[in-house]
Amino acid sequence: MAVHLLSYLKEQFTPAVVDQIGNELNESSAGVLKAINGSLPALLGGLTRRIQVTGGASSIISFLDKEDYSSIPLDVSQSIGNHPATTQTTAAGRDFLDHIFGDKLTRITELISLYSGTKPASVLAVLTQAGTVLMGVLGRQEQEKGLTAENLETLLLGQATEFRQALPSGLDGIASLLGFNDLNTPTGPQTEVQGADNLSGTVINPNIPKSTEGERQHENVRWLRWAMIAIAILVAALLIQKCSENQNGVDGVSTDSTARVESNAVEDTSAATKESIREAHGQSADSTVPGPLGIRDSSKTSR
């Protein structure tokens, strides 16, 4: 059985959920259902078209990696009724839509609004709810399971044709706007990511496969984090040690409090000592007078 992201999202919008959304948005359940049926393939198809652009998959992965998913709803029912979405969660879902559609988002909501007979604001609310759940599913897989840009691209392209065919015929304007004609699943054998029963897990863990490359990348990230922590501890220890050293009150130079400084009064300055030093250095007179080292007295040179 192939991966069915579209079915996964559709299952979030049960009849009870559709009725609740209709009540909250002051829309008929029939109109909300039409908005959902138009929004889901537009969302998934738009995301697939986004990753088909050069660097698009990496851009989506980078976006997903920056979010905090601790408060992201695991399903649509958690963002309505007794579980209203927080402002932060709604903003995150809206940012995800902007990242997918860019400046086309307004036009997409208008087209779905005309098709469903609902207000553009209601369509945007439906898109945001679906986008938030999709972002949460993919984001958790990226951060916890090692979903890579290559995995994401294969996952979406593996069902691109399904997204294109699921778009209602009354939304040809969206198909043209987003270039749905280029949504075609590549021919060839199924890959691991497109393989059987990949979304049979729980909402928290939908069992999207990850690559060994993704595992290596996340192992490297974990290792790097521990290395940075160790370096930070070492630097902190060195700073504490430096601050604990004695310093004089003039220039802040560290000094050894145990050092013993002898005064000039106890230095041996006797004539015998000085004479001994001069003889050891091969000179018997003042070293400051002119002449070669050791023979500085010109009166004692050969005549």
Secondary structure, DSSP 8 states (H G I E B T S, - for coil): ----HHHHHHTTS-HHHHHHHHHHHT--HHHHHHHHHHHHHHHHHHHHHHHHSTTHHHHHHHHHHHS-GGGS-SSGGGGSTTS---HHHHHHHHHHHHHHHGGGHHHHHHHHHHHHTS-HHHHHHHHHHHHHHHHHHHHHHHHHH---HHHHHHHHHTTHHHHHHHS-GGGHHHHHHHTGGG-----SS--STT-TTTT-S-SS-------HHHHHHHHHHHHHHHHHHHHHHHHHHHHHHHHHS-B-TTT--B--TT-----GGGS---HHHHHHHHHHTT--S-TTSSSSTT---GGGS--
